[in-house]
Amino acid sequence: MSGILARSAAVLALLAIVGSVPLLARAETPKDAAKPMDIVETAVGAGQFKTLAAALEAGGLIDALKGSGPFTVFAPTDEAFAKLPAGTVELLLKPENKEKLKAILLYHVVQGNVPASRVLKLNGRSVKTLQGSAIKVHTKGGVRVNNAKVTKTDINASNGVIHVIDTVLMPKM
């Protein structure tokens, strides 16, 4: 009888250990697992900004846009880049064009967190970009920034907000 009791106790102990593993695993979740993504991580994760991500890399702006910000990015989609004349993207991604690419990319970034509710109040106003020039906001008949239509707003990130646009903004150079 003591053999049966010993085996039963061993089985119960094993079940207790196995049964507690999922509870322990859940309790040991890393603190940064729920950490909000920054602008770069958010854009890459969206899947529609592959060209923008490649351009940010080539322009040396990844670290800057991973910074504390806050930033507002008017982010052109892959389709927006595809509307540029043939060969333009490839030309801009070449190392010898890094400064020009950087200027174009910074023309899409505004200092501060400017959600759609604030953008709507900017009708007819110019807003200075990190490139140094200003973009003009129009809100009649849909929101436009220069000649680009804003197609989605308020994609929040830990260091700012992204507004999706359908056209690449080109500063005067």
Secondary structure, DSSP 8 states (H G I E B T S, - for coil): -HHHHHHHHHHHHHHHHHHHHHHHHHHT--GGGG----HHHHHHHHSS-HHHHHHHHHTT-HHHHTSS--EEEEEE-HHHHHTS-TTHHHHHTSGGGHHHHHHHHHTTEEES---HHHHGGGTT-EEE-TTSSEEEEE-TTS-EETTEEEEEEEEEETTEEEEEESS------
